Amino acid sequence: MTAQIETDRQNPRTLAEVVIHFAGDSGDGIQLMGQQFTQASAYLGNDIQTFSDFPAEIRAPAGTLAGVSGFQLMFAARAVHTPGDVFDTLVAFNPAALKAKLPHLREGGILIVDSDKFTAKDWQKAGYTCSPLDEALATRYRLVKVKITQLTFEALKALSLTRAAQRKCKNMLTLGLVYWLYQRPLGSTQSWLAKHFQRQPELGKANLLALNTGYAYAETIELFREYYTVHPAKLAPGTYRQTTGNQALALGCVAASILAKRPLLAAGYPITPASDILQHLASYTQFKVKTFQAEDEIAAIGAALGAAYGGDLGLTCTSGPGIDLKTEMLGLAVMAELPLVMVDVQRAGPSTGMPTKVEQADLLAVIYGRHGECPLPVLAAATPADCFDIMLEAFQVAVKYMTPVIVLSDAYLANSTEPWRLPMVEHLPAIEGISGLAQARPYDRDLKFLTRPWIVPGTPGQMHRIGGLEKAHGTGDISYDPENHTLMVETRAQKIAKVAYAWKPLTLLGPTSGETLVIGWGSTKGSILTVVQTLQAQGQSITAVHLRYLNPLPLELAALLQSFTYILVVELNRGQLTQLLQAQYLKRVIAITKVSGQPFGITELTQRIHRALAQELV
């Protein structure tokens, strides 16, 4: 046995993929650990998907289930589309983290715990009646007990830091342990620490020392009986960077401003999980990006709409509760026919609900949640990297069709990370309005697209009235004429219907006809793609299509629905897209839904699909 251990330690075992989950209190630096491990793996060329899961409270009760913060990632030598189902390694900083996350650790998986935090007081606070670190646990999993807190204090004892400051470095010591276990390079985190703590050199030194100590400790005392490596994935050639959905979304807005050759005003009010979009955009002032933190949601959309009226690109970002407040101003944007873009980073509701958890609960709200006949285009991003592309498309549609546009993201996309291949600038789409309308009257229209000209205030000879009252066709004067109102309502609806001709064709995973069609939208794409590919490999007649355009729906969707016997719709709500499809196409649709605040797992979704089809066959 000894000889085998020596051999294993000299030759790392190669794995195709690994799922790791870090868990602890919200003040333990869990998200930072996950982000740094992700970055280190990206430098090695692995494909990566991550999932952040943390409490809504700034400092939830320490040591309780409500206070558990988690970060999960899958890194692999192949393309991956989800952060994984079961963990290969679980790092649990306390009993509450263990209790919340242990059910997802595979049999024989590695369980690393900070044994300093497993006192009677700690495990009682988590709801255990006795210590969970018993023989049964060690038999079922590869339990690695490390006095992480004590080791951190010992490593930093020569530094003039308080015990509280030293304790905060235990995440770096733990990260060093796991870096050694999976042969991750220390360089990226060492560089980050040096930059991040430039103004606090003693803290920077402490974190760096803790990181190196953890790595050396794992290697020196032979903490693990073997260690592992994951080779780089075969990604398409290009330059890559790691991005979250919110980061990519912000970069897409900057690119749209440059492509449109118009300044961008981004106006918002702090709301989880959309807040950091505004923060990202605030760092791009050199690209004529202006950001405005308004006093409330209504003021934010009002400012963005005012920017659009003035000839700039107008953007506002929010989440569910903000949508409720912005609806009146959206109606004004529809009536005024101005190119405003609104991003809704959805979260679990209603009301405050679970603001850090994922849900696709706003679809019906953004399509129908306004008074009057008030149609507008709605698009949904599918992956973190896709958030860049969808913002270009949203502004392209807004400017071309002179309409407000809503982009749906969600909490999962906002905080998840994946490698993003930087696009070639010359391949990015142009963002420009309809030509030939420069000298038109304010509400004259292009005959093909029914769009009106974008007339900036102060344009000689084109003074016109703006506001929420009905406009006279052509002139834009206030009109109460019944026939004119009918004409304008129908014209605005027809204009939005014509946007469907601009949508990109549907992309199918599988044949164009058959037994089962699985439809998804938004962040469910990775789970659906993984499950359908597996079922196809097993010989099942199944196809997947992911809807990017939710209003108007793609023109070819009607024929596609008729080409399959069973239609399954997978979504994180109680069946909102299901209702839309059944109403529009009069086709029976089977809903596979979930409203737990968590994304679909692969095993879970596979079982739900099998169960739904079995019930149909009875």
C-alpha positions as CSV (number, residue, x, y, z in Angstrom):
1,M,0.0,0.0,0.0
2,T,2.8,2.4,0.9
3,A,4.4,1.8,-2.5
4,Q,1.1,2.5,-4.2
5,I,0.7,5.8,-2.4
6,E,4.2,6.9,-3.3
7,T,3.4,6.1,-7.0
8,D,0.2,8.0,-6.9
9,R,1.8,11.0,-5.4
10,Q,4.5,11.1,-8.0
11,N,2.1,10.7,-10.9
12,P,-1.1,12.7,-10.8
13,R,-4.2,10.9,-11.9
14,T,-5.8,12.4,-15.0
15,L,-9.5,13.2,-14.8
16,A,-11.8,14.3,-17.6
17,E,-13.9,16.6,-15.4
18,V,-14.2,17.7,-11.8
19,V,-17.0,19.3,-9.8
20,I,-16.0,21.2,-6.7
21,H,-18.2,23.0,-4.2
22,F,-16.9,25.4,-1.6
23,A,-19.3,26.2,1.3
24,G,-19.3,28.1,4.5
25,D,-20.6,31.3,6.1
26,S,-21.3,34.3,4.0
27,G,-18.4,36.0,5.6
28,D,-15.9,33.2,4.9
29,G,-14.8,34.4,1.5
30,I,-16.4,31.5,-0.3
31,Q,-17.3,33.4,-3.5
32,L,-13.7,34.7,-3.7
33,M,-12.3,31.2,-3.3
34,G,-14.5,30.0,-6.2
35,Q,-13.6,32.9,-8.4
36,Q,-9.9,32.4,-7.9
37,F,-10.1,28.7,-8.5
38,T,-12.1,29.4,-11.7
39,Q,-9.5,31.9,-12.9
40,A,-6.6,29.4,-12.2
41,S,-8.4,26.7,-14.1
42,A,-9.1,29.1,-17.0
43,Y,-5.3,29.8,-17.3
44,L,-4.8,26.0,-17.8
45,G,-7.3,26.0,-20.7
46,N,-10.1,24.0,-19.1
47,D,-13.7,24.7,-20.0
48,I,-15.6,25.9,-17.0
49,Q,-19.1,26.5,-15.7
50,T,-19.8,28.0,-12.3
51,F,-22.8,28.6,-10.0
52,S,-22.9,31.0,-7.1
53,D,-25.4,30.4,-4.3
54,F,-25.4,32.8,-1.4
55,P,-27.8,34.3,1.1
56,A,-29.7,37.6,0.5
57,E,-28.8,39.0,3.8
58,I,-25.5,40.9,4.0
59,R,-24.4,39.0,7.1
60,A,-26.8,36.1,7.6
61,P,-26.7,34.4,11.0
62,A,-23.2,32.7,11.3
63,G,-23.2,29.0,11.5
64,T,-26.8,28.5,10.5
65,L,-28.3,26.9,7.4
66,A,-29.7,30.3,6.4
67,G,-26.2,31.7,6.3
68,V,-24.6,29.1,4.1
69,S,-22.8,30.6,1.0
70,G,-21.8,28.2,-1.8
71,F,-19.7,28.3,-5.0
72,Q,-19.8,25.4,-7.4
73,L,-17.8,24.8,-10.5
74,M,-17.1,22.2,-13.1
75,F,-13.8,22.3,-14.9
76,A,-13.1,19.8,-17.7
77,A,-11.0,18.7,-20.6
78,R,-14.1,18.9,-22.8
79,A,-17.0,21.3,-23.5
80,V,-19.3,21.7,-20.5
81,H,-22.7,23.4,-20.2
82,T,-23.6,23.1,-16.5
83,P,-21.7,23.4,-13.2
84,G,-22.5,19.8,-12.6
85,D,-24.9,17.7,-10.4
86,V,-22.9,15.9,-7.8
87,F,-19.7,17.0,-6.3
88,D,-16.4,15.2,-6.5
89,T,-15.0,17.4,-3.7
90,L,-16.9,19.4,-1.0
91,V,-15.1,21.9,1.1
92,A,-17.2,22.6,4.2
93,F,-16.1,25.3,6.6
94,N,-18.7,24.5,9.3
95,P,-21.5,22.0,10.2
96,A,-24.2,24.1,8.6
97,A,-22.3,24.0,5.2
98,L,-21.9,20.3,5.6
99,K,-25.5,19.7,6.3
100,A,-26.7,21.9,3.4
101,K,-24.4,20.5,0.8
102,L,-23.4,16.9,1.8
103,P,-26.4,15.3,0.0
104,H,-24.8,16.3,-3.3
105,L,-21.4,14.8,-2.6
106,R,-20.9,11.5,-4.5
107,E,-20.1,8.3,-2.7
108,G,-16.4,8.1,-2.2
109,G,-16.0,11.8,-2.9
110,I,-13.5,14.0,-1.1
111,L,-14.8,15.9,1.9
112,I,-12.5,18.6,3.4
113,V,-13.7,20.1,6.6
114,D,-12.3,22.7,9.0
115,S,-12.3,20.5,12.1
116,D,-11.8,23.6,14.3
117,K,-15.4,24.6,13.5
118,F,-17.0,21.3,14.4
119,T,-17.3,21.9,18.2
120,A,-20.5,20.9,20.0
121,K,-21.7,24.5,19.8
122,D,-21.2,24.6,16.1
123,W,-22.9,21.4,15.2
124,Q,-25.9,22.1,17.5
125,K,-26.4,25.4,15.8
126,A,-26.7,23.6,12.5
127,G,-29.3,21.2,13.9
128,Y,-27.2,18.2,14.6
129,T,-27.8,16.2,17.8
130,C,-24.2,14.8,17.8
131,S,-21.0,15.4,15.9
132,P,-21.5,14.7,12.1
133,L,-17.8,13.7,11.8
134,D,-18.4,10.1,12.8
135,E,-17.1,6.8,11.5
136,A,-20.0,6.4,9.1
137,L,-19.1,9.6,7.4
138,A,-15.5,8.6,7.0
139,T,-16.6,5.2,5.6
140,R,-18.9,6.8,3.0
141,Y,-16.6,9.6,1.9
142,R,-12.9,10.3,1.8
143,L,-13.0,12.6,4.9
144,V,-10.1,15.0,5.3
145,K,-10.1,16.8,8.6
146,V,-7.8,19.8,8.7
147,K,-7.5,22.4,11.6
148,I,-7.8,25.2,9.0
149,T,-8.4,28.0,11.5
150,Q,-5.5,26.9,13.8
151,L,-3.1,26.5,10.8
152,T,-4.0,30.0,9.6
153,F,-3.2,31.5,13.0
154,E,0.0,29.6,13.2
155,A,1.1,30.6,9.7
156,L,0.4,34.3,10.4
157,K,1.6,34.6,14.0
158,A,4.6,36.7,13.1
159,L,2.4,39.4,11.4
160,S,1.0,42.3,13.3
161,L,-2.6,41.5,12.5
162,T,-5.6,41.0,14.8
163,R,-7.0,37.5,15.3
164,A,-10.1,38.6,13.4
165,A,-8.0,39.8,10.4
166,Q,-6.0,36.5,10.5
167,R,-9.1,34.4,10.6
168,K,-10.3,36.0,7.3
169,C,-7.2,34.5,5.6
170,K,-8.4,30.9,6.1
171,N,-10.1,30.9,2.8
172,M,-6.7,31.4,1.1
173,L,-5.1,28.6,3.1
174,T,-7.9,26.3,2.1
175,L,-7.6,27.4,-1.5
176,G,-3.9,26.4,-1.4
177,L,-4.8,22.9,-0.2
178,V,-7.3,22.4,-3.1
179,Y,-4.8,24.0,-5.6
180,W,-2.3,21.3,-4.7
181,L,-5.0,18.5,-4.8
182,Y,-5.9,19.5,-8.4
183,Q,-2.5,20.9,-9.5
184,R,-3.8,24.4,-10.2
185,P,-1.1,27.1,-10.6
186,L,-0.7,29.6,-7.7
187,G,0.5,32.4,-10.0
188,S,-2.9,33.9,-11.0
189,T,-4.1,34.2,-7.4
190,Q,-0.7,35.5,-6.2
191,S,-0.9,38.3,-8.8
192,W,-4.4,39.1,-7.9
193,L,-3.5,39.4,-4.2
194,A,-0.6,41.7,-4.9
195,K,-2.9,44.0,-7.0
196,H,-5.9,43.8,-4.7
197,F,-4.0,44.6,-1.5
198,Q,-1.7,47.3,-3.0
199,R,-2.9,49.8,-0.3
200,Q,-3.0,47.2,2.5
201,P,0.4,45.4,2.1
202,E,0.2,43.7,5.5
203,L,-3.1,42.0,4.6
204,G,-1.8,41.2,1.1
205,K,1.3,39.5,2.7
206,A,-1.0,37.6,5.1
207,N,-3.2,36.2,2.4
208,L,-0.3,35.3,0.2
209,L,1.4,33.5,3.1
210,A,-1.8,31.6,3.9
211,L,-2.2,30.5,0.2
212,N,1.4,29.3,0.0
213,T,1.1,27.6,3.5
214,G,-1.9,25.7,2.4
215,Y,-0.3,24.4,-0.7
216,A,2.9,23.4,1.1
217,Y,1.0,21.8,3.9
218,A,-0.9,19.5,1.5
219,E,2.3,18.5,-0.2
220,T,4.5,18.1,2.9
221,I,2.4,16.1,5.2
222,E,0.8,14.0,2.4
223,L,-2.6,15.1,3.3
224,F,-4.2,13.4,0.3
225,R,-3.3,9.9,-0.9
226,E,-3.3,11.0,-4.5
227,Y,-3.7,14.2,-6.5
228,Y,-5.2,15.0,-9.9
229,T,-4.9,16.9,-13.1
230,V,-7.4,17.9,-15.8
231,H,-6.0,18.5,-19.3
232,P,-7.0,21.6,-21.3
233,A,-10.2,21.5,-23.3
234,K,-10.2,21.6,-27.1
235,L,-11.9,25.0,-27.4
236,A,-12.3,26.8,-30.7
237,P,-9.2,28.9,-31.6
238,G,-9.3,32.5,-30.4
239,T,-8.7,34.8,-27.4
240,Y,-10.7,33.9,-24.3
241,R,-11.5,35.6,-21.1
242,Q,-13.6,34.6,-18.1
243,T,-16.8,36.5,-17.8
244,T,-20.0,36.5,-15.8
245,G,-23.3,37.3,-17.4
246,N,-23.4,40.8,-15.9
247,Q,-19.8,41.6,-17.0
248,A,-20.6,40.4,-20.6
249,L,-23.8,42.4,-20.6
250,A,-22.0,45.6,-19.6
251,L,-19.4,45.0,-22.3
252,G,-22.2,44.4,-24.9
253,C,-23.7,47.8,-24.0
254,V,-20.3,49.5,-24.4
255,A,-19.8,47.8,-27.8
256,A,-23.3,48.8,-28.9
257,S,-22.6,52.5,-28.1
258,I,-19.4,52.3,-30.2
259,L,-21.1,50.5,-33.1
260,A,-24.1,53.0,-33.0
261,K,-21.7,55.9,-32.8
262,R,-23.8,57.3,-30.0
263,P,-23.1,57.9,-26.3
264,L,-24.7,55.6,-23.8
265,L,-26.6,56.6,-20.7
266,A,-27.1,53.7,-18.2
267,A,-29.5,54.7,-15.4
268,G,-30.4,52.4,-12.6
269,Y,-31.3,51.9,-9.0
270,P,-29.5,49.3,-6.8
271,I,-31.3,46.0,-6.9
272,T,-30.0,42.4,-6.6
273,P,-28.9,40.8,-8.9
274,A,-28.6,43.6,-11.4
275,S,-26.7,46.2,-9.4
276,D,-23.2,45.4,-10.6
277,I,-24.1,46.0,-14.3
278,L,-24.1,49.7,-13.5
279,Q,-20.9,49.3,-11.5
280,H,-19.2,47.7,-14.5
281,L,-20.4,50.3,-16.9
282,A,-19.2,53.1,-14.6
283,S,-15.6,52.0,-15.4
284,Y,-16.0,52.7,-19.1
285,T,-16.3,56.5,-19.1
286,Q,-13.5,56.7,-21.7
287,F,-16.0,55.2,-24.2
288,K,-18.5,58.0,-23.6
289,V,-20.5,55.9,-21.3
290,K,-22.4,57.8,-18.6
291,T,-23.9,56.1,-15.6
292,F,-26.6,57.5,-13.3
293,Q,-27.7,56.0,-10.0
294,A,-31.2,57.4,-9.6
295,E,-33.2,57.9,-6.5
296,D,-35.7,55.2,-7.5
297,E,-36.7,52.8,-10.3
298,I,-39.1,55.3,-11.9
299,A,-36.5,58.0,-12.1
300,A,-34.0,55.6,-13.6
301,I,-36.1,54.6,-16.5
302,G,-37.2,58.2,-17.0
303,A,-33.6,59.3,-17.3
304,A,-32.8,56.5,-19.8
305,L,-35.9,57.4,-21.8
306,G,-34.9,61.0,-21.8
307,A,-31.5,60.0,-23.1
308,A,-33.2,58.2,-26.0
309,Y,-35.3,61.2,-26.7
310,G,-32.1,63.3,-26.9
311,G,-30.5,61.0,-29.4
312,D,-28.3,58.8,-27.1
313,L,-28.6,55.1,-26.4
314,G,-30.8,54.7,-23.3
315,L,-30.4,51.7,-20.9
316,T,-31.9,50.8,-17.6
317,C,-31.2,47.6,-15.7
318,T,-33.4,46.1,-12.9
319,S,-35.0,43.0,-11.5
320,G,-38.5,41.8,-10.8
321,P,-39.7,44.5,-8.3
322,G,-38.2,47.2,-10.5
323,I,-40.2,45.9,-13.4
324,D,-43.3,46.6,-11.4
325,L,-42.3,50.2,-11.0
326,K,-41.1,50.9,-14.5
327,T,-44.2,49.7,-16.4
328,E,-45.8,53.1,-16.7
329,M,-42.7,54.6,-18.2
330,L,-42.4,51.6,-20.6
331,G,-45.9,52.5,-21.9
332,L,-44.6,56.1,-22.5
333,A,-41.7,54.6,-24.5
334,V,-44.0,52.6,-26.6
335,M,-46.3,55.6,-27.3
336,A,-43.4,57.9,-28.0
337,E,-41.7,55.1,-30.1
338,L,-38.2,55.7,-28.7
339,P,-35.2,53.2,-28.7
340,L,-34.9,52.3,-25.0
341,V,-33.4,49.0,-23.8
342,M,-34.4,47.6,-20.4
343,V,-32.6,44.6,-18.8
344,D,-34.5,42.4,-16.3
345,V,-32.1,40.2,-14.3
346,Q,-34.9,37.9,-12.9
347,R,-34.9,36.6,-9.4
348,A,-37.3,34.5,-7.3
349,G,-40.4,36.5,-6.1
350,P,-42.9,37.9,-5.6
351,S,-42.0,41.0,-3.7
352,T,-38.5,40.7,-2.2
353,G,-38.9,36.9,-2.4
354,M,-35.4,35.3,-2.6
355,P,-33.4,38.0,-4.3
356,T,-30.2,35.9,-4.7
357,K,-31.9,32.9,-6.1
358,V,-32.8,32.1,-9.7
359,E,-36.3,32.1,-11.3
360,Q,-37.7,32.9,-14.8
361,A,-40.8,34.4,-13.3
362,D,-41.1,37.7,-15.2
363,L,-42.0,36.5,-18.7
364,L,-45.7,37.2,-18.7
365,A,-45.0,40.5,-16.8
366,V,-42.6,41.8,-19.5
367,I,-44.9,40.7,-22.4
368,Y,-48.3,41.7,-21.0
369,G,-47.6,43.7,-17.8
370,R,-48.6,47.2,-19.1
371,H,-52.0,48.8,-19.6
372,G,-53.4,49.3,-23.0
373,E,-52.3,47.7,-26.2
374,C,-48.5,48.0,-25.5
375,P,-46.4,45.5,-27.5
376,L,-42.6,45.4,-27.5
377,P,-39.9,43.0,-28.4
378,V,-38.6,40.6,-25.7
379,L,-35.3,38.6,-25.9
380,A,-33.7,36.2,-23.5
381,A,-30.0,35.5,-23.0
382,A,-29.0,31.8,-22.6
383,T,-25.5,31.8,-21.3
384,P,-23.1,34.2,-19.5
385,A,-21.2,34.9,-22.7
386,D,-24.4,35.2,-24.7
387,C,-25.3,38.3,-22.6
388,F,-22.7,40.2,-24.8
389,D,-24.3,39.3,-28.1
390,I,-27.9,39.8,-26.9
391,M,-27.2,43.4,-25.9
392,L,-25.9,44.2,-29.4
393,E,-29.0,42.6,-30.9
394,A,-31.3,44.4,-28.5
395,F,-29.9,47.9,-29.4
396,Q,-29.9,46.9,-33.1
397,V,-33.7,46.2,-32.9
398,A,-34.4,49.2,-30.7
399,V,-32.8,51.7,-33.1
400,K,-34.0,50.1,-36.3
401,Y,-37.6,49.8,-35.2
402,M,-37.7,52.8,-32.8
403,T,-39.1,50.8,-29.9
404,P,-38.3,49.9,-26.4
405,V,-36.8,46.4,-26.1
406,I,-36.6,44.1,-23.0
407,V,-33.8,41.7,-22.4
408,L,-34.3,38.9,-19.9
409,S,-31.3,37.6,-17.9
410,D,-31.5,36.0,-14.4
411,A,-29.6,35.5,-11.2
412,Y,-27.9,32.3,-12.5
413,L,-26.5,34.0,-15.6
414,A,-25.6,37.2,-13.8
415,N,-23.2,35.5,-11.4
416,S,-22.1,32.4,-13.3
417,T,-18.8,32.3,-15.1
418,E,-17.7,30.7,-18.3
419,P,-14.9,31.2,-20.9
420,W,-15.9,33.8,-23.5
421,R,-14.2,33.9,-26.9
422,L,-13.7,37.5,-27.8
423,P,-15.4,38.4,-31.1
424,M,-13.7,39.9,-34.0
425,V,-14.6,43.6,-34.2
426,E,-15.2,43.4,-37.9
427,H,-17.8,40.7,-37.4
428,L,-19.9,42.7,-35.0
429,P,-23.3,44.0,-36.5
430,A,-24.0,47.5,-37.4
431,I,-26.4,49.4,-35.2
432,E,-28.2,52.0,-37.3
433,G,-31.7,53.2,-38.0
434,I,-33.7,53.2,-41.2
435,S,-32.2,55.4,-43.9
436,G,-34.2,57.9,-45.9
437,L,-36.2,59.2,-43.0
438,A,-34.0,62.2,-42.1
439,Q,-36.3,64.8,-43.6
440,A,-39.6,63.1,-42.8
441,R,-42.3,64.4,-40.5
442,P,-42.0,63.1,-36.9
443,Y,-44.5,60.2,-37.4
444,D,-44.0,59.5,-41.1
445,R,-43.1,55.8,-41.4
446,D,-40.9,53.6,-43.5
447,L,-43.4,51.5,-45.5
448,K,-41.5,48.2,-45.0
449,F,-40.7,48.4,-41.3
450,L,-43.3,50.9,-40.1
451,T,-40.7,52.7,-38.1
452,R,-40.7,56.4,-37.5
453,P,-37.6,58.6,-37.7
454,W,-35.4,59.3,-34.7
455,I,-35.6,63.1,-34.6
456,V,-33.2,64.7,-32.0
457,P,-34.6,67.8,-30.3
458,G,-33.4,71.0,-31.9
459,T,-33.3,69.6,-35.5
460,P,-34.2,72.5,-37.7
461,G,-37.7,72.4,-39.1
462,Q,-38.7,69.2,-37.2
463,M,-40.0,70.5,-33.9
464,H,-42.6,68.0,-32.6
465,R,-44.6,67.1,-29.5
466,I,-43.6,64.2,-27.3
467,G,-45.6,62.5,-24.5
468,G,-48.1,59.9,-23.6
469,L,-51.2,61.3,-25.4
470,E,-52.1,59.6,-28.6
471,K,-50.4,61.0,-31.7
472,A,-51.9,61.9,-35.1
473,H,-50.5,59.7,-37.9
474,G,-47.6,61.5,-39.6
475,T,-47.5,64.8,-37.7
476,G,-47.3,63.5,-34.1
477,D,-49.9,66.1,-33.0
478,I,-52.2,65.2,-30.2
479,S,-55.3,63.4,-31.5
480,Y,-58.5,62.1,-29.9
481,D,-59.9,60.9,-33.3
482,P,-61.2,57.3,-32.9
483,E,-60.2,56.2,-36.3
484,N,-56.7,57.6,-35.9
485,H,-56.3,55.9,-32.5
486,T,-57.3,52.6,-34.1
487,L,-54.8,53.1,-36.9
488,M,-52.0,54.0,-34.5
489,V,-52.7,51.0,-32.2
490,E,-52.7,48.6,-35.1
491,T,-49.6,50.3,-36.6
492,R,-47.6,49.9,-33.5
493,A,-48.6,46.3,-33.2
494,Q,-47.8,45.6,-36.8
495,K,-44.4,47.2,-36.4
496,I,-43.5,44.9,-33.5
497,A,-44.8,41.9,-35.4
498,K,-42.5,42.7,-38.3
499,V,-39.5,42.4,-35.9
500,A,-40.0,38.6,-36.3
501,Y,-38.6,38.9,-39.8
502,A,-35.3,40.2,-38.3
503,W,-34.9,37.2,-35.9
504,K,-32.1,34.7,-36.6
505,P,-33.3,31.2,-37.6
506,L,-34.0,28.6,-35.0
507,T,-31.1,26.3,-34.2
508,L,-32.1,22.7,-33.5
509,L,-30.3,20.0,-31.6
510,G,-31.5,17.0,-33.4
511,P,-33.9,16.2,-36.3
512,T,-36.5,18.6,-37.6
513,S,-39.3,16.1,-36.8
514,G,-39.9,13.2,-34.5
515,E,-41.4,12.1,-31.2
516,T,-40.3,14.7,-28.7
517,L,-39.4,18.3,-28.9
518,V,-37.9,20.0,-25.8
519,I,-38.2,23.8,-25.7
520,G,-36.4,26.0,-23.3
521,W,-35.4,29.7,-22.9
522,G,-32.9,31.6,-20.9
523,S,-30.5,30.0,-18.5
524,T,-32.1,26.5,-18.8
525,K,-30.1,26.0,-22.0
526,G,-27.1,24.2,-20.5
527,S,-29.2,21.6,-18.6
528,I,-31.4,20.9,-21.6
529,L,-28.5,20.6,-24.0
530,T,-26.7,18.1,-21.7
531,V,-29.8,16.0,-21.1
532,V,-31.0,15.9,-24.7
533,Q,-27.5,15.0,-26.0
534,T,-27.4,12.1,-23.5
535,L,-30.9,10.8,-24.5
536,Q,-30.0,11.1,-28.2
537,A,-26.9,8.9,-27.5
538,Q,-29.2,6.4,-25.9
539,G,-31.3,6.2,-29.1
540,Q,-34.3,8.3,-28.1
541,S,-36.1,10.3,-30.7
542,I,-35.7,13.8,-29.1
543,T,-34.8,17.3,-30.3
544,A,-34.1,20.5,-28.4
545,V,-34.7,24.1,-29.4
546,H,-33.9,27.1,-27.3
547,L,-36.0,30.2,-27.8
548,R,-34.0,33.5,-27.9
549,Y,-37.0,35.6,-29.1
550,L,-40.1,35.5,-26.9
551,N,-42.0,38.4,-28.4
552,P,-42.7,38.2,-31.3
553,L,-42.1,34.4,-31.4
554,P,-40.0,33.1,-34.3
555,L,-42.0,32.6,-37.5
556,E,-40.9,29.0,-38.1
557,L,-42.0,27.9,-34.6
558,A,-45.5,27.1,-35.7
559,A,-44.5,24.5,-38.3
560,L,-41.9,23.1,-35.9
561,L,-44.4,22.4,-33.2
562,Q,-46.6,20.5,-35.7
563,S,-43.7,18.2,-36.6
564,F,-43.4,16.5,-33.2
565,T,-45.8,14.3,-31.2
566,Y,-44.9,15.6,-27.7
567,I,-43.9,19.1,-26.8
568,L,-42.1,19.6,-23.5
569,V,-41.3,23.1,-22.2
570,V,-38.7,23.4,-19.5
571,E,-38.7,26.6,-17.4
572,L,-38.0,27.9,-13.9
573,N,-41.6,29.1,-13.2
574,R,-45.1,27.6,-13.1
575,G,-45.4,27.4,-16.9
576,Q,-45.4,30.9,-18.4
577,L,-44.0,30.0,-21.8
578,T,-46.2,27.0,-21.8
579,Q,-49.3,29.2,-21.6
580,L,-48.0,31.5,-24.4
581,L,-47.3,28.6,-26.7
582,Q,-50.7,26.9,-26.1
583,A,-52.6,30.1,-26.5
584,Q,-50.9,31.1,-29.8
585,Y,-50.5,27.7,-31.5
586,L,-53.4,25.7,-29.9
587,K,-51.0,22.8,-29.5
588,R,-50.9,20.7,-26.3
589,V,-47.7,21.5,-24.4
590,I,-46.4,19.6,-21.4
591,A,-44.8,21.9,-18.7
592,I,-41.7,20.8,-16.8
593,T,-41.4,23.5,-14.2
594,K,-39.4,24.3,-11.0
595,V,-39.7,27.2,-8.6
596,S,-37.2,26.3,-5.8
597,G,-34.8,29.1,-6.5
598,Q,-32.3,26.5,-7.9
599,P,-31.5,25.6,-11.5
600,F,-32.4,22.2,-13.0
601,G,-29.9,19.4,-12.3
602,I,-29.0,17.0,-15.0
603,T,-30.3,13.9,-13.2
604,E,-33.4,15.8,-12.0
605,L,-34.3,17.0,-15.5
606,T,-33.7,13.6,-17.1
607,Q,-36.1,12.0,-14.6
608,R,-38.7,14.7,-15.2
609,I,-38.6,14.2,-18.9
610,H,-38.9,10.4,-18.6
611,R,-41.8,10.8,-16.1
612,A,-43.7,13.3,-18.4
613,L,-43.4,11.1,-21.4
614,A,-44.4,8.0,-19.4
615,Q,-47.6,9.8,-18.3
616,E,-48.4,10.7,-21.9
617,L,-48.0,7.1,-23.0
618,V,-50.4,5.7,-20.3
